[in-house]
Amino acid sequence: MDKVYSIRRLFYEQGKSISDIIAETGHDRKTIVKYLDMTNFNLPEPEPSDPEALCPKLDKFKPLIDSWLMEDKNAPRKQRHTATKVYDRLEKETEDFDCSYRLVAQYVAFRKQKLNLDNKEGFIPLIHYPGEAQADFGAATFFENSMEHEGKYLVLSFPHSNAGYPQLMYGENSECFMEAMIAIFKHIGGVPKEIWFDNASTIVTKILKDGQRELTDKFLRFSAHYGFTYKFMNPNSGNEKGHVEAKVKYTRNNFMVPVPHFVSLADHNQILLSESDADFDREHYRHEGVTIKSLFEEDKAVLLPLPEIDFDCSRYESARTDKWGRFNLDEGKHEYSASPEAASDVVWLKITSDKVFVMDMDHKPIVTHRRLYGDHKQSSMEWLPYLTAISRKPRSLFNSGIFEMMPESMQKYMKSCSNTDRGKVLKILAEQTKRTGFDSALQTVKQALMYQATDPDSLQNLYRRIYSDVPVLPPLPSQKGVPGVIQMPVDLSAYDIALKKGGVING
């Protein structure tokens, strides 16, 4: 249509002659006249095709094609005739064959449908060999240090043995996914030969028409580093990795109920791995008298060796800070602080599943944040660089943006301090923040406000009283054989005589 439009535009809009159009476009006169005289630009309605009535030249070969396709009913799915294979065999094994590939492909597709060889609604039982694994995600709520997380968990399952290992994660990003996979690899002492995945966006960027995938560069490097072969399921085909989907449900019912409460996610994930090992003493659901544990030994026997060098799962990127030294991640939902010195500048970030390491462009560390998760707006503020900076210039506190960023109780306390004490107080708060965190410094300030203690010494003493490192000793146990205390009679009259001689009046 581009060619038709160009020719008609030259003639009707620009007024050029047919000879001029021939010279300009290179098309022959017959073609140009045809397009100039064209009045109907509708596509012809498609005619229903009848593969049985196609080119008569194929008729004598149809019985042979049918016989090959009938034999395919007893052949493995991956070893059945394709249209290309049928065409190649007809060329090599028959005489006088001169039909086109397109004709053969149409007939093969028609006969496969008739013979139910392409039944897309049916499911074929899959055979899984030792060393194959499947990976999938589930959603779970958990509490870490009393903080609620709407997290995810990865399950790596082994269909041959029915073994499976879960790892809790804060999210479903590539850092969480790869760190969880590596933890499982290290626990079992090897890497599965082949791993089946769905089309998660952390791995697959695009599904192409021919069924191929465009994969993220990070996943390609990850798979190459550990040497496993990856396989992806067709969209909306959960049955193809039904084992891991069942294992995700089993994990939720047996390891996530009741809702987990723990102090450290890393420590709890180690517990999950150990609990999974203990769970393998169960009998396999298909093999009477055979445990999952014994079959899993067959899986482990063919695992690939772990690489000598760990894979770096971190994400590296740069960010520009605002005039207060803050920057945003995750499409602006999560705000982090850097330092006053890095205001209106570019900082370098190393992002893991649970940390955001902020560095200058020479990769010198500035601060480290706990990584934020969730779709709502949040901010993480590391106060030490700000308190350290302002303690050097305490007189500029109230004119700086730092003061406005401070919590209300700290603003009130700083206003109550004298001009001579304010610098010392800021240094003390910076020291306390460095030692036990900003929350402890803030709590000390609140106590100081209660006692109206605005001098540096009082602030320091209150901190020591609240956050003293003096260990609490257990009471001494009572022991047999220790003699009791005997009250001895004491006569103090001699001391009284001596005191009177010295001129001391004794009441």
Phi, psi and omega in degrees: 000331177298320180293317179298313181299318181297316181295315182293326179292319179297323184278308188276327183264322183261353174071023181280151180280166179298321179298319179296320181293322177299315181295324185279323185260335183085359178282154179281164185299320183300317180295317183293316179297321179301315182287329179289328182271356184292130180241342181244116182251014176286142172287144177293144177295136180294135178270136178299131181270144177241093183304332180291334183255018180290179183333118181302338180296339181273347187304314185290347180261350184298317178301322179292317178299317180299321181295320178296318181290327177294321178297332180295341180298332180259008182258152175303151185303320183280356181242032177260161182293131167265168178300323179297317181294320177299314180299315180298319180292322178297321179293321186274326191254357181233160178258155176060025178274119180219030177273159180280159177296321181300319179296316179296317181298320178296317182290319180298317179298320180295315183289325178297323178293319179294325182270003181060032177277343178243043181287102184279351181269338182275159179243135180260127178302134183259141176259127180246132183262160178303141179093353176271146181221163176228146182232139177202168184245151171228165179252139181207142173270139175211162180241123175244120185052043179068006178263126183280138178230132170268085190258192178231164170221139177265137174240127172251114185246157180239099186301328181299316185256347186071021175278156179197146181231129175258155172219125178285145181221158176285332182205194183241026179282173185295328180294315178297313183301311184288322177297321178294317179299316182295321178300320179290317178305313182293324181294319182272352174081022179181184185235132176302146180291323182221136179233131179264135180232161166270194188259048181298144183293341176290344182242311187257126177266334183199139173260121183274166185297327182275011178089353177285165180237143165268120186254154177293147180300323183294318179293322178299318178292322179297312181294322178292323182296320182262351169082006182277155174270136180254150178220138183244144181277155173293147178303140179060033180233063182297337181297337183289337174231049183297333182296311183289330177294322175293324180290328175299315179294318179299318180298316180298317183287331187251340182240347182247008178236125355293174181304126183295137172236128181204173181268317185232128179296319180299316179294321180293325178295326175294322177296320179299320178296318179292320178294326177294318177303315181295330181289343183284358177285356179289157176286140178293140188292344180249345185239107182294131178078004181246128182272159175300322182301316182293322178288330180292335175298327176292323174298312185294332183294337183247013178294150174285149180290151176290143177290156180289331182252132177291149176276134179276108182277354186294154173253134181245132177200167179251160179213147178261133182269160175272190185290347176259004179082029179246155180217166184239148174230172175056054177058035175086358182286329187241125182250137179231154177262153173245271176194161177300325181294337182263015181295140180052045183220180178253130177245157181255134185241138169243117188245122176250188181296331185230358183226151169237109180268122182257128182227160172281179186288352172266009179068025173273131186295142175250296178213167175232131180246152165286131184291135180271146177228159178117160182269356180263162182288133179218163177219148177234124185239121173257111192277341188304312179298327181287317178294321179295318182293314184285336179293339178282335180227067187298334182292338181269007185304307187289341179263002181261158176289343181298319181300318180293335180279343183292151173299156185301319182295324179287324175300316180297318181293317181296327177292329182280345181283150177286161181298323182287332183269344190298319180296317179295321179296317179297321178295319179296317179297322177295319178296317179295319178297318179295326185280311186228010176099159184295327180300322179292322177295320180294320178295323177296320178298318179297321177294320180296324177295321179298320182268001183054041180259103186253359181270155183301320182297318180295320178297319180294318181293321178297320179297316181295324180293321183278318188243039179294143179268010181293121183290148177274117183273143177287155179295148178292134179286148177285136182239142177285149177095352179279122183292148179284166180276127181258127179282117181267137177293133183237130177250111184264009183295327180297322178293323179296319179297316181296322181292323180293322178295331180276359178087016180268127178274122184258120176281000000 
